[in-house]
Amino acid sequence: MSNIRRQSIISSVLIYVGFAFGAINTYLFARNNIFTTDQFGLTRVIIIAGNLFNSFACLALPGVIYKFAPYYKGNLKDKDNDLLSVALVLAFVGFVVTTLAGIVFEPLVVKKFSDKSALFVQYYFLVFPYLFFYLFFNILEAYAWSVKETVISNFMREAGNRISVTILIVLFIVGGFNFSLFIKIFCCLWGISFIGLFFYLMKVGKLHFTFKISKVTRRYWKKMAVLMGFIYAGLIITTMSASLDTFTIASYAGIGFVAIYDVSNYMSSIISVPQKSVVAISISYLAEAWRTKDMATIQRIYSRSSINLLLISIFLFTLIWLNYDTAMDILPLNPAYREGKMVVLLLGFKFIVDMGTGVNAQIIATSTYWKFEFICGVILLSMIAPLNILLVKHFGIVGAGYSNLIAYTIYNAIRIVFLWKKFNLQPFTIKTVYTLAIAVVCYLICYFLFHNMHSWLSLFLTSGVYFALFGAATVYFNLSPDVLPVWQTLKKRLGFKQ
């Protein structure tokens, strides 16, 4: 567990560097007199559309890599491992087919979005270069996770791309080129992260290509094909579920409201950063534990991921919510973005639920019951699609927040019950209750002390007092078995006596 903890901390720190640049980007996009809400909304819609197309083009190959990488590693020499080579070839086939389908369905895009989101219709074909670079980065990232090179891959995903966007925005502001050129370059930026990760893996000797079909591929290709089929369907359903809010808002409210929703979503999603690193690092350990039927390790990863991610998510969300109004008052943002306050609250609760239930999806996906993830995806889509359409029509972008919270709460509850009934695995302890209670008490103290103050000073005071209260309570009650080791290491590094 110490290796998972160490890599999780390093990955989280590096990813937060990326989020710092992401915050700068969001601020520059949302600030007055640089980009219109429609232009900012276009960047978001292209990203979401690219992610959706990626779910079709990737053919569920990252999931296959996660599941079968231990078998390749245990039975082949590195130079004979054809897993990455086969995945890249299949991904290219997926890209070609998806692009052709996207061209065929262009009239439908025009019909659905020309009224409220004409800018997206104008630049629709830029989705495909975005897809190309994003797809191949995802394949390479999955391979990096399988060989436990998670730190750099997480940095390239979260920081590398955002730093590239920051540089592009600065060049746009000072360089004087038009938005048309900006958005074309924007859609190719994942290529930088792909190239960076490619050369890193080559440098550390983890990159091997061979087009000779190995004995492992010949032995397991049928099982891999079945796995691909189920994960593929589940991935498409899950991605569609995650994309529906954006497309529904763009279609019914307009692309400008997509920008407002995205700013709120970005503020809420800051809390989910550690989840990404924990998931990335846990997958290979879970796959190996299932292979050796080590249920104790699986339960340990499950419970620790739950309490650790719950602590982090509640701490970060409460910090954001305490300072929301102050930040809106002191930053020179377009006033339109204030409309997203309730979205921040609802999506924040959604992320707390998703993180606080631990790595349940990854446990199921790496088990022999991975088909159940497909069933969960069908349930999620069957809930979130009608909820999004109904609630966005009646409540605007706030409706998308409600639909996400309701659907993802039920979604995670189903997976928790499944793991409990099937394997007697469950993530919660009494310390889960303590964490929730401590968060409420710390929030109320800081709220009543500082809620009438709206300045940079009050922002730092509120954050500092909340950090001290919550941090002290977490250490005092030893809410996680990983807290004290981290605290002792921190004191040692800072030179305090033990």
N, C-alpha and C positions, 0 to 999 in steps of 0.2 A: 504493500500500500504506500510505502514511502516514495517509491518511484513515481507512482501515479500522482501523489501529492506534489512532489517536486516539479514534475512536468506541468501539472495543472497550474501551479503558481506562476511558473515562468511563462507559460502560454498565455495566462490571463493578463500578466503585466504587459507582454508584447501586444496582445490584442487591444488592451486599453490604450496603448499608444496609437493604434489604428483608430480607435473610437475617438480619441482626442482630435485627430485629423478629420474624422467624420463629423464631429461637432463643428469644427471650423467650416467644413464644406456646407453643412446644413445652415449655419449662420449666414454664410455668404450667399447661398441660394435664396434664403428667406429675407435677407436685408433689402431695404428699399433701394430702388434705382439701379440694381444690377441685373437681376433676372425678374421677369414677370412670373406670376403664379402659374400661368400656362406653360412657360418654358421649363420651370422647375418640375411641374407635373409631368411634362413629357419625359424627362430623364427617369422619373419613377416608373412610368408606364412601360417604357422600353425595358427597364430592368426586370419588372414583373413578367412582361411578355417573354423576355429572354429566358427567365427561370422556368416558365411554363413550357416553352418549346424544348428546353434542356431536358425536362422530365421525359419527353418523347424521344429525343435524340440519344440520350445516354444509355437506353436499353437496360436500365437497372444495373449497369456494370459496376458502379461503386459498391453496391450491396454484395455482388458476387465476389468482388475482390476481398471485402471484409471477411466473408464467410469462409472462403476457400484458401486464402493466403497461407494459413498455418499448414495446410496439407501440401502445398507446393514447397514451402520452406522445409518441411520435415522429410520430404522424399526426393528433392532435387538439389543439385548444385546451383549456385546463383546463376552461372552462365547458361544453364539449361532451363531456367525458369521462363516460360513463355506467357505467363499470365498478363503482364503489362502489354506485350506486343499484340496479343490477340484482342485485348480490350481496346487498344487504340485503333486497330483496323475496324472492329465492329462499331466503334464510336463514329468513325468517319462515314461508314455506311448509314448510320442513324442520322447523321447531320444532313447528308444528301437527301434522304427520303423526307425528313422533316422540313427542309427548305422547300422542296417541291410541293409538299402539302400546304405550306404557308403561302406560297404563290397562288395555288389553286383557290384558297379560301380568302384571298384579298377582297373580293366583292362583299363578303359577309362583314369584314372589318369596316369597310366603307359604309355599309348600311347601318351598323350599330353605333359607330362613333363619329360620323361626319357632322352630326347636329351639335353635340355638346363638346366634342374633342377633335376638332378638325386638324389640329396640329399633329396629333398622333397619326391620322390618316396620311398627312403629307410626308411624314418621315417613317412610315411603317416598315419599309424595306431595310432600315438600319438595324432592325432587330436581328437580322441574320449574321452580320459580322460580330455583333455582340454575342450571339449564340455560339459561333465557331470558337472564339477564344475562351469563353466561359466553360463550354463543354469539355475541352481538352485540359483545361486547368483542373476541373473536377475529377477527371480520370486520374491525372497525375497526383492530385492530392490524396485520393483514396489509396493509391499505391503507397504514397509516403506514410500515411497512417498505418498501413499494414506492416511496414518495416520499422514502425515506431519513431519515425522522423516527423513528429507532430508539431514541434515548436516552430520550425521554419515555415512549414506549410500553413499553420494558423496565422503566422505573421504575414505571409504573402497574401492570404485571403483577406484578412481584416485590415492590415496596415498598408501593405504594398499597393493595393488598388486604391485605397483612400488617399494615400500620399500622391499618387498619380493624378487623381481628380483635383486635389488641392493645387498642384502645379498647373494643371490645365486651366482652372478657374483664374488663378493669378495671371497667367498669360492672356486669358480672355480680357481681363480687366485692363491690363497695361498694354497689351499688344494691339488692341483695336480691331481684331478680326471679327467677323460677324458670327451670329449664333449658328448659322447653318454649318460652318466649318467646325465650330465648337462641338456640336452634337455628333458630327461624323467621327471626330477624334475620340470623343467620349465613349463611343460604342466599340472602340478597339483597345481600350486600356487594359482589359484582362490579359491581353497578350504579354504585357510587361510582367505580370505576376507568374504567368505560365513559364516564360523564358527564365525568370529568376529561380523558380523552383526546379526547373529542368537542370540548369547548370549546377545548382547546389547538390542535387541527388547524384549527378555525375561526379562532382568533386569528392563526395564522401564514399564513392564506390557502391552506391545502392541502385544504380541505374543499369539495367541489363536488357538487351534486346536479342531475341532469336525468333526466327520464323519457322523453326522446326517444331512440329507439334510434339509435346512431351507425353510421357507415359501417364502423368497425372491428368492432363487434359483428356487423353483418350479414355481414361478410366472413369472420370467424373463428369464428362460433358453432358450426359443425360440429366444427372442431378442438377448440374449448373443451369441447364436450359429450363428445367422446371422451376428452379429458384428464380431465374430471371423473369419468367412469365408472371409469377405471383407478385414479386417485388415491383416489376414494371407496372402492372395494373395498380398496385397500391400506391406507388410513387406518383403516378399520374393523378390519381384521385386526391392524394394528399396535397400535391402542388396546386391542383385546381382549387381545392378548399382554401389554401393560403392565398390564392390570387383573386378569388372571387370578389373580395371586398374592394380591391383597387379597380377592377374592371366594372363592377356595379356602380361605384361612385363616378367613374369616368363616363359611363353611359347615361346615368340618370341625373347626376348633379353637374358634371363638367370636369375637365382635366385640371382646372385651377383648384378644385376641392381635393383632388388627389394630392396636391402639394401640401395642403393644410393637414390632411390626414397623415401624410408621410412624416411631417415634422413631429406630430404627436406620437406616431408609431416609433419614430427614431428615439425620442426621449424615453419612451417606455422600454424599448428593446435594449437600451444600455444595460439593463439589469441582467440580460440573458447572455452576456459575453462569457462569463465563467462556464456556463453550460456547454458552450461549444468546445472548450478545451477539455472538459471532463469527458464529454461524449467521445471526442477524438481519441483520447488516451485510453478510455475504458474498453473500447470495442475489441481491440486485439486481446486484452486480458480476458474478457468475457467469452470470446470465441474459443480461446485455449481452455478456459475453465469448463465450458460445455463439452469440449472434446474429451477431457479427462474426468468428466462428471464430478467436478469439485463444487458441490453446492454451497459449501461453507464460504468459499471465496465469492461466489455470485451473491449470496446474501449480504456479505460484508460490503461489497461494492455498491449494492442496491441501497442499503441503509445509510452508508456514509455519503453517497452522492445525494441522497434525499436531504439529510440534515444540513450538509454543507451548502448545497444550492439554495435551500430554503433560507438559511441565515444570510447568505449574500443577496438573494433577491429581495427579501424584506428590507434589509438595511439600505440597499441602493434605491429601491422604490420610495421608501419613506423619506429619504434624503431629497429625492427629486420632488416629491409632492409638497414637502415643507417649503421648498424654495421656488416653486413654480411661479406664483404671482410676483414675487420679488424679481425673478429673472425676466419675466415679461415686462415689468415696469422699467427696468434699468437698461435693457438691450434695445437698440433701435431697429426692431423688426417691423415688418409690415403688420399693421393691426389685424389683418385678416386671420393671422395665425392664432390669435387668442380664442378663436372658435373651437379649437381642438382640446380644451382643458378636460372635458369629460371623457374624451377619447383616451387621454393619457391615463386617467384613473382606471377605466375599464380594461384597457390593454395591459396596464400594470398588474392588475389582479389576474389577468389571463397568464402572464408570464410567471407570476408567483405560483399559481396552480401547476403550471407545466414543469417548472423547475423543482418545486417542492415534492413532487411525486417521483423524483429520481430518474435513473436511466431505464425506466420500464420498457420503453420502445426498443432500446438496444439489447436488453436481456431477451426479449421475445424474438427479435430479428436474428440473433445469433444462436437461438435454440432450434430444436427440431420442430417446433411449432411456429416457425416463421410465417406460415400461411395465415396465421391469425392477424398479422399486421395488415394484410389485405382486407380482411373482414372489418377491422377497425377503421381503415380508410374509407370503406364504403359507407359505414355508419356516419363518419365525420362529414363526408360530402352530402349525404342524405339529410343531414341536419343543417349544415352551414349554407348550402345553396338557397333553400327557400327562406331561411332566416335572413340572409343578406338582402335578398331582393325585397322581402316584405318590410324589414326594418329600415333599410336605407331609403326606400320610397317614403316612409312615414317620418323618419327622424334624421335623415341626412347622414353625415359621417358618424354621428353618435350611434346610429343604428348598426353600423359596421362593428363598432366596439362592443355593443351588446351581443351581437351574433357570435363574435369570436369568443367572448367569455363563456357564454352558455354552451357552445358546441365543444370547446376544448376542455371544459370541466367534465362534461359527460364522457368525452373521449378518453381522458386519463383515468376516470373512475372505472371504466370498463376494463382497461388494461391492468389496473391494480387488482380488481376482483379476479381476473383471469389468472394472474400470477399467484395470487393467494390460494385459490381453489386448486390449481393444477400442480403447483410446486411448493406450496406452503411458504411462499416468499412474500414479505410485505415490508414497506420502507419506513414505517413510522414507529416512534417510541414516545415516552412521556416527555422527552426533551423537545419534541415537535410542538407540544402544547406550551411548554415554557418559552420557546422562541416566539410564538405568536403573542403571548401575554407580555413579554418584555418589550417587544416592538411597539405594542399599543401604549404601554406606560411611557416609554421614551418619547414617542410621538406627542402625546398629550402634554408632557412637560415642556418640550421645545415649542409647541404650538402656542401655549398660553404665555410663555416668556417672550416670544418674538413676533407674534402674528400681526402686530400693529406697526412693525418696522419694515420699511421697503428701501433698502440701500445696499451698497456693496458690503458695508460693515455688518449689517444684519445677516446678510447671506453667509458671510464667513463665521459669524457668531453662532448662527443656527446650526450650520454644518459641523462646527467644532464641538459644540455641546452635545449634539446628537451622537457624533462619532465617539466621544468620550463615554457617554452613558451606555450606549449599546455595546461598545467594545469591552468596557469593564464588566458588564453583566455577562457577556458571552464567555469571557475568561473565567470569571468568578464561579459561574455555574457549570463550567466545562461542558458547554452545550454540544460540542463535537469532539470526538477523539483526535481530530487533526488540529484542534485549536492550540492546545498546549505545546505540542512539538513545534508548530510554527512560531508561537510566541517565544519559546525558549531559543529557537534559532535566531529570531529577530533581535532578542536582547544580546545574544552572543555577538552577532554581527555589529551591533551598535556599541559594544564594549562595556555593557553593564555586567556587574558581577552576578554570578549564579547563586 
